[in-house]
Amino acid sequence: MSSSTSASGNGNPAAKTDLETLKNDMKALRADLAALLRDTGALAQEQAKAAALKSREFAEEAGDKAVEYKEAVAEKVREHPFAAVGIALAAGFVLASLSSRR
């Protein structure tokens, strides 16, 4: 019993040293965790910016392709107007027959 009371706070220098070491280790751990959170946040922000840039480039490329295809279709319609009307009629017939089956 006397060993438990002497270690609990009767001025035992070893216990005080251990307590101070533990406090210092906890401070260092808190500092390390704060630095880790800061670094993780910065990395996530960089990756989000890179993803936004890639998606913007993809959207611009898709828009350019859409304009290109629109121009190609308009040119074909000007070259073959009767074929374009026939294709439009056929597409309308197919859509009408599909929607009437419901």
C-alpha positions as CSV (number, residue, x, y, z in Angstrom):
1,M,0.0,0.0,0.0
2,S,2.8,2.4,0.8
3,S,4.2,2.2,-2.8
4,S,0.9,3.3,-4.3
5,T,0.6,6.4,-2.0
6,S,4.2,7.4,-2.6
7,A,3.9,7.3,-6.4
8,S,0.6,9.2,-6.4
9,G,2.0,12.5,-5.3
10,N,4.3,12.6,-2.2
11,G,6.9,14.4,-4.3
12,N,8.2,11.5,-6.2
13,P,10.6,13.0,-8.8
14,A,10.2,10.0,-11.2
15,A,6.4,10.5,-11.4
16,K,6.8,14.2,-12.0
17,T,9.3,13.6,-14.7
18,D,7.0,11.0,-16.3
19,L,4.1,13.4,-16.1
20,E,6.1,16.2,-17.7
21,T,7.2,13.8,-20.5
22,L,3.6,12.8,-21.1
23,K,2.5,16.4,-21.2
24,N,5.3,17.3,-23.7
25,D,4.4,14.3,-25.8
26,M,0.8,15.3,-25.9
27,K,1.7,18.8,-27.0
28,A,3.9,17.4,-29.8
29,L,1.1,15.0,-30.8
30,R,-1.4,17.9,-31.0
31,A,1.1,20.0,-33.1
32,D,1.7,17.0,-35.4
33,L,-2.0,16.5,-35.9
34,A,-2.6,20.1,-36.6
35,A,0.1,20.1,-39.3
36,L,-1.3,16.9,-40.8
37,L,-4.8,18.5,-41.0
38,R,-3.3,21.6,-42.6
39,D,-1.3,19.6,-45.2
40,T,-4.3,17.3,-45.9
41,G,-6.5,20.4,-46.5
42,A,-4.0,21.9,-48.9
43,L,-3.6,18.7,-50.8
44,A,-7.4,18.3,-51.1
45,Q,-7.7,21.9,-52.3
46,E,-5.0,21.3,-55.0
47,Q,-6.7,18.2,-56.2
48,A,-10.1,20.0,-56.4
49,K,-8.5,22.8,-58.5
50,A,-7.0,20.2,-60.8
51,A,-10.3,18.4,-61.2
52,A,-12.1,21.6,-61.9
53,L,-9.6,22.6,-64.6
54,K,-9.9,19.2,-66.2
55,S,-13.7,19.3,-66.2
56,R,-13.6,22.9,-67.7
57,E,-11.3,21.7,-70.5
58,F,-13.5,18.7,-71.1
59,A,-16.6,20.9,-71.3
60,E,-14.9,23.3,-73.7
61,E,-13.8,20.4,-75.9
62,A,-17.3,19.0,-75.9
63,G,-18.8,22.4,-76.8
64,D,-16.3,22.7,-79.7
65,K,-17.3,19.2,-80.9
66,A,-21.0,20.0,-80.7
67,V,-20.5,23.1,-82.8
68,E,-18.4,21.2,-85.3
69,Y,-21.1,18.5,-85.6
70,K,-23.9,21.1,-85.9
71,E,-22.0,22.8,-88.8
72,A,-21.4,19.4,-90.5
73,V,-25.1,18.5,-90.3
74,A,-26.2,22.0,-91.5
75,E,-23.8,21.6,-94.5
76,K,-25.2,18.1,-95.4
77,V,-28.8,19.5,-95.2
78,R,-27.9,22.3,-97.6
79,E,-26.3,19.8,-100.0
80,H,-29.2,17.3,-99.8
81,P,-32.3,19.0,-98.7
82,F,-34.8,16.3,-99.9
83,A,-32.8,13.6,-98.2
84,A,-32.9,15.7,-95.0
85,V,-36.6,16.1,-95.2
86,G,-37.0,12.3,-95.8
87,I,-34.8,11.5,-92.8
88,A,-36.8,13.9,-90.6
89,L,-40.1,12.3,-91.7
90,A,-38.7,8.8,-91.0
91,A,-37.4,9.8,-87.6
92,G,-40.8,11.4,-86.8
93,F,-42.6,8.3,-87.8
94,V,-40.4,6.1,-85.7
95,L,-40.8,8.4,-82.7
96,A,-44.6,8.5,-83.1
97,S,-44.9,4.8,-83.4
98,L,-42.8,4.3,-80.3
99,S,-44.7,6.8,-78.2
100,S,-48.1,5.4,-79.3
101,R,-47.3,1.9,-78.0
102,R,-47.4,3.1,-74.4
